[in-house]
Amino acid sequence: MMKFKVLCMSSLLVLGSYGSLQADEIDTKAVSSTLTVNAGYDQVVPQQTKVKMNATVNNQSATYQWIQTAGPSVSLKNAKTSTASFIAPTVTASTSLSFKVTATDSSGTKTDKINIEVWVPFNTTSDPSLLGDFSKKTGWACDQDLSKSGLVSSVTVVNLGSTKRYTITAIPKHAIGTFPNAGNPNLASQQLYTLDLPSSPTKQSTSTAVKLFGFTTDGVTFDRNTAECYNNSPSCEWRYEAVTAGLAKGAYQWSWLGSDCNNGHVQPNGNYHYHGLPESLINKLGDKGNKMVLMGYAADGFPVYGRWGYTTATSSSSAIKRVKGSYRLKSGTRPSGPGGAYDGTFIQDWEYVKGLGDLDECNGRFGVTPQYPNGIYHYYLTDSYPFIPSCVYGKVVDNDFLGAGR
């Protein structure tokens, strides 16, 4: 577990600029001094499933009106109540639908909005190294709003000269899946973790293996490894991979790890975290394939971006493309342990091949980014293995990043 540290509050800065991570914008054209309404966090859902939107107000006598403002038209049910619903349409590409709820009482009106992403995941038939096809999974929708349970998403940073100390609560600013569930018996709870990063990271000549890769801009951790090992071996010669297909001839790992649409699940201590691409956060940050999007920071302080990068790493005028890692499945069969063909069930089923993709063994490269126009070494979360890196190329100043993963 990550350690607690005494903070020097005189130099405390609160991270308040998350772009679209900010709380939903409130329409102030017609406002009340007392009435408030909250439409809830954005959701990511599969097509042809029932979607519920639950608004909350501070005046139970208020009336409601939901309307759709963007996206393919759907039929809203119970549009004049706090909880409206609809059936997600069939789509050929990931599609955003927008809705607005207006609450009215004797003092005036307030409005709030919510976005629903109807997601078409990747099909692994054509490329088995890609993220699992969530359309075959039941119950994966990310529609649980932790803030409605009183859990607070918070990231603060203290400048300590050569290092920055981040305090995070590990509660995302987006909806997650339902926990506990059949594959994960744990309930998400608010944490209080402190982690130190170099203020000015520098790339080294050799990489460092990490268990905890880093965290997002809204303070949720990237946990590369699982704690599950073949035959519960203490040496963990064969460690189960959290994302790729493998077990039971194509049954996806989340069937027993209980992961949601964000490739996230919950540790026994209540820590919600990611093992792969956090699709709800990607959607909330506006990652639509036309720009690089900053997702968070790695253990060495270098920035982490989503799946998109420049075709020419050093040219911001080059086209945006889906960046690929440089790993592939090994050929043949496992020489020990579980035996059988290398199929992605275990982390040890994969091998790095320099130059196979766009990135090095830590899923990183040097290049320009929107935040660093002069260039910086940076990392990517990818649709292909390793999804989240298991090593970094900068100096790690906080040993918590080197601790056990889950």
Secondary structure, 3 states (H helix, E strand, C coil): CCCCCCCCHHHEEECCCCHHHCCCCCECCCCCCCCCEECCCCEEECCCCEEEEECEECCCCCEEEEEEEECCCCCCECCCCCEEEEECCCCCCCEEEEEEEEEEECCEEEEEEEEEEECCCCCCCCCCCECCCHHHCCCCCECECHHHHCCCCCEEEEECCCEEEEEECCCCCCCECCCCECCECCCCCCCCEEEEEECCCCEEEEEEECCEEEEECCCCEEECCCCCEHHHCCCCCCEECCCCECHHHHCECHHHHCCCCCCEEECCCCCEEECCCCHHHHHHCCCCCCCCCEEEEECCCCEEECCEEECCCCCCCCCEEECCCCEEECCCECCCCCCCECCCCEHHHEEECCCCCCCCCCCEEEECCCCCCCCEEEEECCCECCCCCCEEEECCCCHHHHCCCC
